[in-house]
């Protein structure tokens, strides 16, 4: 497949301006201070005692020293030999560890220490994509209600719990790691399941071109000994003078592979919608639709490390598919340095391949060339990213915008010329609107 040529450098500059991804993982907070130390109340009492001593020295009046007696007595309790929290441990549990974007995660931190009941003062550091909705503190536990806002594999964060003694003058700090959560994208609505011309010989719900034991009538044929008499078509029998029986189409299952373009993550300059978010939502909708019709579905994620999962079936397979590509976004990291060849087991013969892409990186054309070269029927689902915003009077920006549009149009034209249908899925709309034109005819494959 030849690459379209118009001005890639200018279009690439516009893409870099739109690229909203952030590389790098979240830095963990510094470790808490070790050992037992004075609390805020001890510091306040010490300040009062020092101020009283200073006043006595300045004024020369001994009775002022009596003002420092009470704070000094209370400060003795904060010394290492005084009573206070000894060894402190904290154990965090979070439920659920697997959820969809926008759902809540409940975290409970059990704190154990050998002193009497004191006061807990938690300091919460949240990971990327996590929001704190509620915080409750008890004598021996801390409860948090978190909301994971975006799909990915997120570190929920850390909680540093200050454990005070009964008087509140001595404290110890213990850190509780909240662990990770696998957050699945909310699937886009999809109910249509287009099929390729050739289907594997496996019982399913799609009508095949071959004759078989289905339920869709495709014609009539003369009666053959052994066929069921209940299938006799009496009107045709009367017209032709010989016994005619119904002819049915076979029903087969389809093999489908969803190929995700994770090479770039482009934010729409108007709405701020992430193309990578919409890519995974559309992919989840396609996967769920085909699994509901008992088809086998696989997934390939292209971007940096090529991740893939062999096609399988069953509703439980949906979670395996989504978990296999969650590493694309881990703590806001998104890298796509290389492009590895597609492994042969990832693309079974004659499997229908959905390539969900924003068409912003020309490397995806190499991937499409590999798929097309294996004679797999291919459908490109484009995730629109919106045009860059150009200020009025910016001549260079207007030229770059024209080159950007020409580059995108050339990519679409090149795909259509090579027999790859291109459908556009707009965020917020049903996937059925994009896939409906594919129902007019079956999707054809390439040639080896």
C-alpha positions in Angstrom: 0.0 0.0 0.0 1.5 3.3 -1.0 1.5 6.2 1.4 -0.2 9.5 0.5 2.4 12.2 0.0 1.1 15.7 0.8 3.2 17.7 3.2 3.6 15.4 6.2 6.0 17.7 8.0 3.4 20.6 8.3 0.6 18.2 9.3 2.9 16.6 11.8 3.6 20.0 13.4 -0.1 20.5 13.8 -0.5 17.1 15.3 2.2 17.8 17.8 0.4 20.9 18.8 -2.8 18.9 19.3 -1.1 15.9 21.0 -2.4 16.0 24.6 -0.8 12.9 26.0 1.6 13.1 28.9 4.6 10.7 29.2 5.9 9.6 32.5 4.4 8.1 35.5 3.2 9.8 38.7 6.0 10.5 41.2 5.3 8.9 44.6 5.2 11.2 47.6 8.3 11.5 49.8 8.5 8.9 52.6 6.9 9.9 56.0 9.2 10.9 58.9 10.3 7.8 60.9 9.8 7.1 64.6 7.9 8.9 67.2 7.9 12.7 67.3 6.0 15.7 68.9 2.6 16.6 67.5 1.1 20.0 66.8 -0.1 20.4 70.3 3.4 19.7 71.7 4.8 22.3 69.4 2.2 24.8 70.5 2.9 24.1 74.2 6.6 24.4 73.6 6.1 27.7 71.9 4.2 29.0 74.9 6.8 27.7 77.4 9.7 29.3 75.4 7.7 32.6 75.2 7.2 32.6 79.0 10.9 31.9 79.7 11.9 34.7 77.3 9.5 37.0 79.0 10.9 36.2 82.4 14.4 36.8 81.2 13.5 40.1 79.6 11.4 41.5 82.4 13.5 40.0 85.3 10.3 38.9 87.1 10.5 35.3 88.5 6.8 34.8 88.8 6.5 34.9 85.0 8.3 31.5 85.0 5.1 30.0 86.5 3.4 30.6 83.2 5.8 28.0 81.6 5.2 25.3 84.3 2.0 23.8 82.8 3.3 23.6 79.2 6.6 22.1 80.4 4.8 19.4 82.3 2.7 18.4 79.3 5.8 18.4 77.1 7.3 15.7 79.3 4.6 13.3 78.0 5.9 13.8 74.5 9.4 12.4 75.4 10.4 9.0 74.0 9.9 7.4 77.5 6.5 8.8 78.0 3.2 7.1 77.0 2.2 7.3 73.4 1.7 5.2 70.2 4.2 2.4 69.8 4.5 0.3 66.8 1.8 1.2 64.2 0.6 -0.8 61.2 -1.9 -0.1 58.5 -3.5 -2.4 56.1 -5.6 -1.1 53.1 -8.3 -3.0 51.3 -10.1 -1.7 48.2 -13.2 -3.0 46.5 -13.7 -3.4 43.6 -10.3 -3.7 42.0 -11.9 -3.9 38.5 -14.6 -1.5 37.5 -15.7 0.8 34.7 -14.8 4.4 34.2 -16.9 6.6 36.4 -17.6 4.0 39.1 -16.6 4.3 42.7 -14.1 2.3 44.7 -14.4 1.9 48.5 -11.1 1.8 50.5 -10.8 0.9 54.1 -7.6 1.3 56.0 -7.3 -0.7 59.3 -4.8 0.9 61.7 -3.4 -1.1 64.6 -1.3 0.3 67.5 -0.5 -0.8 71.0 -1.6 2.3 72.9 -5.1 3.3 73.9 -7.6 4.9 71.5 -6.2 8.2 70.2 -6.8 10.3 67.1 -6.1 9.5 63.5 -5.2 12.2 61.0 -4.9 11.0 57.4 -3.1 12.7 54.6 -4.3 11.5 51.2 -2.2 11.6 48.0 -4.3 10.4 45.0 -3.1 9.0 41.7 -4.0 10.3 38.3 -7.5 9.8 37.2 -8.8 9.3 40.8 -11.1 11.7 42.7 -11.8 11.7 46.4 -15.6 11.9 47.1 -15.7 11.1 50.9 -13.4 10.6 53.8 -14.4 9.1 57.2 -12.1 8.6 60.2 -12.7 6.3 63.1 -10.6 5.3 66.2 -8.9 2.4 64.3 -9.8 2.9 60.7 -10.0 5.3 57.8 -12.6 5.0 55.0 -12.3 6.6 51.6 -14.8 6.7 48.7 -12.9 7.2 45.4 -14.1 7.7 41.8 -12.0 6.5 38.9 -12.7 8.9 36.1 -10.9 7.5 33.1 -10.1 4.1 31.8 -6.6 2.6 32.4 -4.6 0.9 35.1 -4.3 3.4 37.8 -2.4 3.6 41.1 -5.1 4.7 43.5 -2.6 6.6 45.7 -1.2 6.5 49.2 -2.5 7.6 52.6 -0.1 8.8 55.4 -1.9 8.3 58.7 -0.7 10.3 61.8 -1.5 8.3 64.9 -1.7 10.5 68.0 -1.7 9.5 71.7 -4.6 10.4 74.0 -3.2 13.8 74.8 -2.3 14.6 71.2 1.3 15.5 72.0 3.1 12.5 70.5 2.5 10.9 67.1 3.7 8.3 64.7 3.1 8.2 60.9 2.4 5.1 59.0 1.9 4.8 55.2 -0.8 2.7 53.5 -0.4 1.9 49.8 -3.8 1.7 48.2 -2.6 -0.5 45.2 -3.9 -0.4 41.7 -7.3 -0.6 40.0 -8.1 -1.8 36.5 -10.6 0.6 35.0 -12.4 -0.5 31.9 -13.8 1.9 29.3 -17.5 2.3 29.1 -18.5 0.5 25.9 -20.1 2.5 23.1 -23.6 1.4 22.1 -23.5 -1.0 19.3 -25.9 -3.7 18.1 -25.0 -4.3 14.5 -22.6 -7.0 13.6 -21.5 -6.9 9.9 -19.9 -10.1 8.6 -17.4 -10.9 5.9 -18.1 -12.9 2.7 -16.5 -16.1 4.0 -17.4 -17.4 7.4 -15.7 -20.3 9.3 -17.5 -23.6 9.4 -18.7 -23.2 13.0 -22.3 -23.0 14.2 -23.4 -19.4 14.9 -26.0 -16.8 14.3 -24.9 -15.3 11.0 -26.5 -16.4 7.7 -23.8 -17.8 5.4 -23.9 -18.1 1.6 -23.8 -21.9 1.8 -26.7 -24.2 2.2 -27.3 -25.7 5.6 -29.5 -26.3 8.5 -30.5 -22.7 9.2 -33.8 -20.8 9.6 -33.6 -18.4 6.6 -35.2 -19.7 3.4 -33.1 -19.1 0.3 -35.2 -21.0 -2.2 -36.6 -24.4 -3.1 -35.2 -27.6 -4.6 -36.5 -31.0 -5.6 -37.2 -33.5 -2.9 -34.4 -36.0 -2.1 -35.1 -39.2 -0.2 -34.5 -38.7 3.5 -35.5 -35.0 3.7 -38.1 -34.0 6.2 -41.6 -34.0 4.8 -42.6 -31.0 6.9 -40.3 -28.8 4.7 -42.3 -29.5 1.6 -43.2 -26.2 -0.2 -46.7 -26.9 -1.4 -47.2 -24.0 -3.8 -44.0 -24.8 -5.7 -44.9 -28.5 -5.7 -48.3 -27.7 -7.2 -46.9 -25.4 -10.0 -44.0 -27.8 -11.0 -45.7 -31.1 -10.6 -42.9 -32.6 -8.5 -42.3 -32.4 -4.8 -40.3 -29.3 -3.8 -38.8 -28.6 -0.4 -37.5 -25.5 1.3 -33.8 -24.7 0.9 -32.2 -23.0 3.9 -28.9 -21.1 4.4 -26.4 -22.3 6.9 -25.8 -20.2 10.0 -22.2 -19.8 11.1 -20.2 -17.8 13.6 -17.7 -15.1 12.6 -14.2 -14.4 13.7 -13.6 -10.7 14.5 -10.4 -8.9 15.5 -10.4 -5.4 16.8 -7.1 -3.6 16.1 -6.6 -0.5 18.2 -4.4 2.4 17.0 -2.6 3.6 20.2 0.2 5.3 18.3 -1.1 8.8 19.2 -3.5 10.4 21.6 -4.9 13.6 20.1 -7.2 15.9 22.0 -10.0 17.7 20.1 -9.1 21.4 20.3 -12.8 22.3 20.7 -14.3 19.7 23.0 -11.1 18.3 24.6 -12.2 14.7 23.9 -9.3 12.3 23.8 -9.0 10.2 20.6 -7.5 7.4 22.6 -10.5 7.4 25.0 -13.0 7.3 22.1 -10.9 4.6 20.4 -11.2 2.3 23.4 -14.9 3.1 23.9 -15.7 2.2 20.3 -13.6 -1.0 20.5 -15.4 -2.1 23.7 -18.7 -1.5 22.0 -17.7 -3.6 18.9 -16.3 -6.4 21.1 -19.4 -6.6 23.3 -21.8 -6.6 20.2 -20.0 -9.6 18.6 -19.7 -11.5 21.9 -23.4 -11.2 22.3 -23.9 -13.0 19.0 -21.6 -15.8 20.2 -18.8 -14.9 17.8 -15.1 -15.2 18.5 -13.4 -11.9 19.2 -9.7 -11.0 19.5 -7.9 -7.8 20.1 -4.6 -6.2 18.9 -3.2 -3.0 20.3 -0.6 -1.3 18.2 1.6 1.3 19.8 5.0 0.8 21.5 4.7 -2.9 22.6 2.2 -4.7 20.4 -0.3 -6.4 22.6 -2.7 -9.0 21.3 -5.1 -11.7 22.5 -6.2 -14.7 20.5 -9.9 -14.7 19.5 -12.2 -16.3 22.0 -15.9 -16.2 22.9 -18.1 -15.9 25.9 -19.2 -12.9 27.9 -16.4 -13.4 30.4 -13.9 -12.9 27.6 -14.8 -9.2 27.5 -12.8 -8.5 30.7 -9.8 -10.5 29.4 -9.8 -8.4 26.2 -10.0 -5.1 28.0 -7.4 -6.1 30.6 -5.0 -7.1 27.8 -4.7 -3.5 26.6 -5.0 -1.5 29.8 -1.2 -1.2 30.0 -1.5 1.3 27.2 -2.4 3.8 29.8 -0.8 3.2 33.2 -0.7 6.2 35.6 -1.1 8.6 32.6 1.9 7.2 30.8 1.5 6.7 27.1 4.4 5.7 24.9 4.6 4.6 21.3 8.3 4.4 20.4 8.2 1.4 18.1 6.0 -0.6 15.7 6.4 -4.3 15.9 5.1 -6.8 13.2 1.7 -8.3 13.8 2.0 -12.0 15.0 0.3 -14.5 12.7 -1.9 -16.1 15.5 -3.4 -12.7 16.2 -5.2 -12.6 12.8 -6.9 -15.9 12.0 -7.6 -16.5 8.3 -10.6 -14.6 6.9 -11.3 -12.9 10.3 -13.0 -9.5 9.9 -10.6 -6.9 11.2 -11.9 -3.6 12.6 -9.0 -1.0 12.7 -10.1 1.8 15.0 -7.9 4.8 14.4 -7.8 8.5 14.4 -5.7 8.6 11.2 -3.2 11.0 12.6 -0.1 8.8 12.4 1.1 7.4 9.0 2.5 4.3 10.6 -1.0 2.9 10.9 -0.9 2.6 7.1 1.9 0.0 7.5 -0.3 -1.9 9.9 -3.2 -1.8 7.4 -0.9 -3.1 4.7 0.1 -6.1 6.8 -3.5 -6.9 7.5 -4.6 -6.5 3.9 -1.6 -8.6 2.7 -3.0 -11.6 4.7 -6.3 -11.5 2.8 -8.3 -10.4 5.9 -11.4 -8.3 5.2 -10.7 -4.9 6.8 -12.9 -2.0 8.0 -11.3 1.3 9.1 -13.3 3.1 11.8 -12.1 6.7 12.0 -12.3 8.6 15.2 -12.6 12.3 14.2 -10.2 14.6 16.1 -11.4 18.0 14.9 -9.5 20.6 13.0 -6.8 22.6 14.7 -7.9 26.1 15.7 -6.2 28.8 13.7 -6.3 32.5 14.8 -7.8 35.0 12.3 -5.1 36.5 10.1 -2.6 33.7 10.7 -1.4 32.9 7.2 1.0 30.2 8.1 -1.6 28.6 10.4 -4.2 28.6 7.6 -1.7 27.0 5.2 -0.9 24.3 7.8 -4.6 23.7 8.3 -5.1 23.2 4.6 -2.2 20.7 4.5 -3.7 18.9 7.5 -7.0 18.5 5.8 -5.4 17.4 2.5 -3.3 14.9 4.4 -6.3 13.3 6.1 -8.3 13.3 2.9 -5.4 11.6 1.1 -5.2 8.9 3.7 -8.9 8.2 3.4 -8.7 8.1 -0.4 -5.7 5.7 -0.3 -7.6 3.3 1.9 -10.8 3.3 -0.2 -8.7 2.8 -3.4 -7.2 -0.3 -1.8 -10.7 -1.7 -1.0 -10.8 -0.8 2.7 -14.1 0.9 3.6 -13.7 3.9 5.9 -16.6 4.8 8.3 -16.6 7.7 10.8 -17.7 7.3 14.4 -18.4 10.6 16.1 -18.1 10.7 19.9 -21.5 10.6 21.6 -23.2 8.8 18.7 -24.2 5.2 18.5 -21.7 2.9 16.7 -24.7 1.5 14.7 -24.8 4.8 12.7 -21.3 4.2 11.5 -21.6 0.5 10.9 -25.0 0.6 9.1 -23.5 1.2 5.6 -21.6 -2.1 6.0 -24.8 -4.1 6.1 -25.6 -3.3 2.4 -23.0 -5.9 1.3 -20.6 -8.3 3.0 -17.1 -7.1 3.6 -14.6 -8.5 1.1 -11.0 -9.6 1.9 -7.8 -8.9 0.1 -5.5 -11.2 -1.9 -2.2 -12.8 -0.9 
